[in-house]
């Protein structure tokens, strides 16, 4: 038996850029939606998507190799095991994430990973000419795609977050950087009588009324438009930060946590929902480690270990009270020292 060549396992990594773009283009053309709805013929799919028939079939074959589709007969495709995960009409799909993670600006920024590694600065700012969040504020269409992706991703983990912390014991919850209010809506729906305030930039909260209405909590939810570094509503029982601290470096993270501590009621709590890196990296931590690099490249932020979060809390005059793992995230609860 011949030994496996050392480069065999490395080769798929070298072509990872191709895989990510196959998935991105499939999501952009909504191919999983069309195939799931019954359009199976490659020629018909090309007609409906306005693409070159021969080129599209090549893309469809790639999707079949990835498990998104299945090629039952030459040129005839059916949903594969990963099809629903890439559909735009399935609540917990990653369709929006596929559009965002491999969008033009993010794609160009990852191409400058070496710049970020050498300088510690986000390549996004250098490539695009402005910060990630300023760019979204200036491009409403892209902000809508980003917000939709965050909504899909948040809906998938909201039940675990609600189950990990008893929000019903709070008078009010301030969702800091909560986007369109998806998580806050789920929190309020699980805790009748609790009031909520959503704090984020205008481009992020534009769909909040729809989200609150759909969840039946509009009468208990308020939207506060603004920069959470400049102002936070005071007196909240809980300040909730999901996927916010990892967008920022330590200096900004401590500044935000300090503002939350200063604004919250005396016996209040700060609930942080983020991935927590293990102390040493290995295959099991690949998703979090890649997310850490994504933060470096796109926003200048980072994922952190429990010790690093504890250091942030300490610097902000807080103490980590408890940590509850919930799949890809951890729920960290901190209070004033």
Secondary structure, 3 states (H helix, E strand, C coil): CCCCCCCHHHHHHHCHHHHHHHHHHHHHCCHHHHHHCCCCEHHHHHHHHCCCHHHHHHHHHHHHHHCCEEEEECCEEEECCCCHHHCCCCCCCCHHHHHHHCCHHHHHHHCCHHHHHHHCCCHHHHHHCCCHHHHHHHCHHHHHHHHHHHHHHHHHHHHHHHHHCCHHHCCEEEEECCCCCHHHHHHHHHCCCCEEEEEECHHHHCCHHHHHHHHCCHHHEEEEECCCCCCCCCCCCEEEEECCHHHCCHHHHHHHHHHHHHHCCCCCEEEEEECEECCCCCHHHHHHHHHHHHHHHHCCCCCEEHHHHHHHHHHCCEEEEEEEEECCEEEEEEEEC
